[in-house]
Amino acid sequence: MSTPQLLDPTATRPYQSYVYAYPHKTAYRPLADRPELRTLWAAEPKDALSLYLHIPFCEVRCGFCNLFTRIGAPGELTTRYLDALDRQATAVRDALAQGEDAARIRFANAAFGGGTPTYLEAAELERLCDIAERRMGADLRAIPLSVEASPATATADRLAVLAGRGATRLSLGVQSFVDAEARAAVRPQRRADVEAALGRIRDARIPVLNIDLIYGIDGQTERTWRTSLDAALAWRPEELYLYPLYVRPLTGLGKHGTALSDADWDAQRLRLYRQGRDHLLAAGYVQVSMRMFRRADAPPQGADDYACQTDGMIGLGCGARSYTSSLHYSFDYAVDLREIRTIIDEYTATEDFGRAVHGRRVDGAEARRRHLLQSLLQADGMPRADYRKQFGTDPYEDFPAELERFADRGWLEREATAEVLRLTPEGLAHSDAIGPELFSAEVRAAMAAYELK
């Protein structure tokens, strides 16, 4: 591994945006024509679809969180939500099952996210699995199934349901094993409770355990970061995600700001990232992306949840997105809790789910950007042959200025004849700068015009 470079304060800022999907959700807009799903999916391949079910409920709202989720579910809200999810699943399956395509519909992987899917009680999780299987036709015991959980909701009865229904991966949002850091991130939890939850997960024998950790928390040091890394490694998780802290508008931390200057905070996060990366590599983990590390002997899980260079994503729930080759669509998005409650109430009252109502068209140029962006940010890089096969052109023809700029900065291996475009270790460290630089001018303009809510 090359020697890490020191942060140059005049260089591009390393932490601009976490890019896990493109175009960004803030570039979506209401669709004036409200196209029918059966028309959208009529000519799409349906033999390797991804299925995502979104549960927009949490027991608390962490200070850094800008996900689509609300605190609690008063009255019968979870029941009403699952009722709506059932109606949506029925409509989507009907749209997919047109003519001779019906027999060829197959799901290659599935995920339950949020929010916190395990906010649902055990019986409600059974119903969630029934919706995926009986309504959508996904064989959860035959495909990778990933589920997100929090320590407080990773109870034995819920985990038993998930294990029994075929869950292959359980992702636990820990963020820090240091109680003071958890409080600083507005995430009320105790290490003892986190350790107890991890014990229950291992007892449930779900094949893959992922632990999420965050670096850049106010007051965090190299010593306390090492404490969290070692505490996580003690459980020998098959996967570890290391997330840089972001302070986003309308979140709890966003309302109070950060004690560090931007330059100091960038330097701190880069320092902690490199420490965490090197520590995990020395412990026998393989780096998959800037954030993701997988134990070298971990069982394979198929495609990573959000590395979708190809289309064919079915999202169910008011915080989920669906992808066809020409349209990415969802429901409205918000961060403010009052706005989120309104959107959830509108979703649970919806009877007709047969149309796409909110999204963004994706033309050939945007599809090229998406493929390059989501491939290049993986440690293995992007085979140019795959790109040429899909688009009929070479990435150096389509993105000469961007690729040259990345190479000049030392972020991209400078071999124009190489058959794989691959980031250097410093390029991976700057993934959150590289991703936004590949956004089109049109997407940038739409994001800039988005009204926060």
Backbone hydrogen bonds, N-H to C=O, Kabsch-Sander energy under -0.5 kcal/mol:
donor,donor_aa,acceptor,acceptor_aa,energy
11,A,8,D,-2.0
16,Q,14,P,-0.7
16,Q,432,D,-0.8
17,S,432,D,-1.4
19,V,17,S,-0.7
20,Y,18,Y,-0.8
27,A,24,H,-2.3
28,Y,25,K,-1.4
29,R,359,G,-2.5
31,L,357,V,-2.1
32,A,30,P,-0.7
34,R,31,L,-0.7
37,L,354,G,-2.8
40,L,36,E,-2.1
41,W,37,L,-2.5
42,A,39,T,-0.6
44,E,41,W,-1.0
49,L,106,R,-2.6
50,S,312,G,-2.7
51,L,109,N,-1.9
52,Y,314,I,-2.8
53,L,111,A,-2.4
54,H,316,L,-2.7
55,I,113,G,-2.6
57,F,55,I,-0.9
58,C,70,R,-2.1
62,C,60,V,-0.6
63,G,185,A,-1.7
64,F,185,A,-0.6
65,C,62,C,-1.2
69,T,67,L,-1.4
70,R,56,P,-2.0
72,G,58,C,-2.8
72,G,70,R,-0.6
77,L,74,P,-1.6
80,R,76,E,-2.6
81,Y,77,L,-2.8
82,L,78,T,-2.5
83,D,79,T,-2.3
84,A,80,R,-2.2
85,L,81,Y,-2.6
86,D,82,L,-2.3
87,R,83,D,-2.1
88,Q,84,A,-2.8
89,A,85,L,-2.6
90,T,86,D,-2.2
91,A,87,R,-2.1
92,V,88,Q,-2.7
93,R,89,A,-2.7
94,D,90,T,-2.1
95,A,91,A,-1.9
96,L,92,V,-2.2
97,A,93,R,-2.4
98,Q,96,L,-1.9
99,G,97,A,-0.6
101,D,98,Q,-1.7
102,A,99,G,-1.3
103,A,100,E,-0.6
104,R,101,D,-1.8
105,I,102,A,-1.0
106,R,46,K,-2.6
108,A,49,L,-3.1
109,N,49,L,-1.1
110,A,144,P,-2.4
111,A,51,L,-1.8
112,F,146,S,-2.7
113,G,53,L,-2.4
113,G,111,A,-0.5
115,G,55,I,-0.7
116,T,57,F,-2.2
118,T,148,E,-0.8
119,Y,116,T,-2.4
120,L,117,P,-1.7
125,L,121,E,-2.4
126,E,122,A,-1.9
127,R,123,A,-1.7
128,L,124,E,-2.3
129,C,125,L,-2.4
130,D,126,E,-2.2
131,I,127,R,-2.3
132,A,128,L,-1.9
133,E,129,C,-2.4
134,R,130,D,-2.9
135,R,130,D,-1.0
135,R,131,I,-0.7
136,M,131,I,-1.8
137,G,133,E,-1.1
138,A,132,A,-2.3
140,L,138,A,-1.3
142,A,139,D,-2.0
143,I,139,D,-0.7
146,S,110,A,-2.1
147,V,169,R,-2.2
148,E,112,F,-1.7
149,A,171,S,-2.6
153,T,150,S,-0.6
154,A,150,S,-1.0
154,A,151,P,-0.6
155,T,153,T,-2.1
159,L,155,T,-2.7
160,A,156,A,-2.2
161,V,157,D,-1.5
162,L,158,R,-2.2
163,A,159,L,-2.8
164,G,160,A,-2.3
165,R,161,V,-1.8
166,G,163,A,-1.0
167,A,162,L,-2.7
168,T,145,L,-2.1
169,R,145,L,-1.9
170,L,208,V,-2.7
171,S,147,V,-2.9
172,L,170,L,-0.6
172,L,210,N,-3.0
173,G,149,A,-2.1
173,G,171,S,-0.6
174,V,172,L,-1.2
174,V,212,D,-1.1
175,Q,212,D,-3.3
176,S,174,V,-2.0
179,D,177,F,-0.7
181,E,178,V,-0.6
182,A,178,V,-2.2
183,R,179,D,-2.1
184,A,180,A,-1.9
185,A,181,E,-1.7
186,V,183,R,-1.8
187,R,182,A,-2.6
189,Q,187,R,-0.7
193,D,190,R,-0.5
194,V,190,R,-1.9
195,E,191,R,-2.9
196,A,192,A,-1.9
197,A,193,D,-2.1
198,L,194,V,-2.4
199,G,195,E,-2.0
200,R,196,A,-1.9
201,I,197,A,-2.2
202,R,198,L,-2.3
203,D,199,G,-2.1
204,A,200,R,-1.5
205,R,201,I,-0.6
205,R,202,R,-1.1
206,I,201,I,-0.9
208,V,168,T,-1.7
209,L,207,P,-0.5
210,N,170,L,-2.7
210,N,208,V,-0.5
211,I,239,E,-1.4
212,D,172,L,-2.4
213,L,241,Y,-2.7
214,I,175,Q,-2.5
215,Y,243,Y,-2.5
220,Q,217,I,-2.4
225,W,221,T,-2.7
226,R,222,E,-2.0
227,T,223,R,-1.7
228,S,224,T,-1.9
229,L,225,W,-2.5
230,D,226,R,-2.8
231,A,227,T,-2.2
232,A,228,S,-2.3
233,L,229,L,-2.5
234,A,230,D,-1.6
235,W,232,A,-1.6
236,R,233,L,-1.9
238,E,209,L,-0.6
239,E,209,L,-2.1
240,L,293,F,-2.6
241,Y,211,I,-2.2
242,L,291,R,-2.5
243,Y,213,L,-3.2
243,Y,241,Y,-0.6
245,L,215,Y,-2.7
248,R,246,Y,-0.7
251,T,248,R,-1.4
253,L,63,G,-3.0
254,G,63,G,-0.5
255,K,251,T,-1.3
256,H,253,L,-1.5
257,G,253,L,-1.7
265,W,261,S,-2.8
266,D,262,D,-2.7
267,A,263,A,-2.2
268,Q,264,D,-2.5
269,R,265,W,-2.7
270,L,266,D,-2.6
271,R,267,A,-2.2
272,L,268,Q,-2.5
273,Y,269,R,-2.7
274,R,270,L,-2.4
275,Q,271,R,-2.0
276,G,272,L,-2.7
277,R,273,Y,-3.2
278,D,274,R,-2.6
279,H,275,Q,-2.2
280,L,276,G,-2.3
281,L,277,R,-2.5
282,A,278,D,-2.1
283,A,279,H,-1.0
284,G,281,L,-1.4
285,Y,280,L,-2.2
286,V,294,R,-3.3
288,V,292,M,-2.7
289,S,292,M,-1.6
290,M,377,L,-0.6
293,F,240,L,-2.4
294,R,286,V,-2.7
295,R,238,E,-3.1
296,A,284,G,-2.2
298,A,295,R,-2.4
307,A,304,D,-1.0
308,C,306,Y,-1.4
309,Q,307,A,-1.0
312,G,323,Y,-1.4
313,M,323,Y,-1.3
314,I,50,S,-3.2
314,I,312,G,-0.5
315,G,313,M,-0.6
316,L,52,Y,-3.0
320,A,317,G,-1.5
322,S,329,Y,-3.0
323,Y,313,M,-1.9
324,T,327,L,-2.6
328,H,360,R,-2.5
329,Y,322,S,-2.5
330,S,358,H,-3.4
340,I,336,D,-2.5
341,R,337,L,-2.4
342,T,338,R,-1.8
343,I,339,E,-2.2
344,I,340,I,-2.6
345,D,341,R,-2.4
346,E,342,T,-2.3
347,Y,343,I,-2.3
348,T,344,I,-2.7
349,A,345,D,-1.1
350,T,346,E,-0.5
350,T,347,Y,-1.4
353,F,351,E,-0.7
356,A,35,P,-2.6
357,V,330,S,-0.5
358,H,330,S,-0.8
359,G,29,R,-2.8
360,R,328,H,-2.7
362,V,326,S,-2.5
363,D,361,R,-0.5
367,A,363,D,-2.4
368,R,364,G,-1.8
369,R,365,A,-1.9
370,R,366,E,-2.7
371,H,367,A,-2.3
372,L,368,R,-2.5
373,L,369,R,-3.1
374,Q,370,R,-2.5
375,S,371,H,-1.6
376,L,372,L,-3.1
377,L,373,L,-1.5
378,Q,375,S,-1.7
379,A,288,V,-3.3
381,G,378,Q,-1.6
382,M,421,L,-2.6
384,R,419,E,-2.8
385,A,419,E,-0.5
386,D,383,P,-0.5
387,Y,383,P,-1.4
388,R,384,R,-2.8
389,K,385,A,-2.4
390,Q,386,D,-1.9
391,F,387,Y,-2.6
392,G,388,R,-2.4
397,E,394,D,-1.3
398,D,394,D,-1.7
399,F,395,P,-2.9
403,L,399,F,-2.2
404,E,400,P,-2.1
405,R,401,A,-2.3
406,F,402,E,-2.3
407,A,403,L,-2.1
408,D,404,E,-2.6
409,R,405,R,-1.7
410,G,407,A,-1.5
411,W,406,F,-2.6
412,L,406,F,-0.9
413,E,422,R,-2.5
415,E,413,E,-1.7
418,A,415,E,-1.8
421,L,382,M,-2.8
422,R,420,V,-0.7
424,T,411,W,-2.3
428,L,424,T,-2.5
429,A,425,P,-1.8
430,H,426,E,-1.1
431,S,428,L,-1.7
433,A,430,H,-2.0
434,I,430,H,-2.2
435,G,431,S,-2.6
437,E,433,A,-1.2
438,L,434,I,-0.8
438,L,435,G,-1.6
439,F,436,P,-1.4
444,R,440,S,-2.4
445,A,441,A,-2.2
446,A,442,E,-2.1
447,M,443,V,-2.5
448,A,444,R,-2.5
449,A,445,A,-1.7
450,Y,446,A,-0.6
450,Y,447,M,-0.8
452,L,450,Y,-0.7
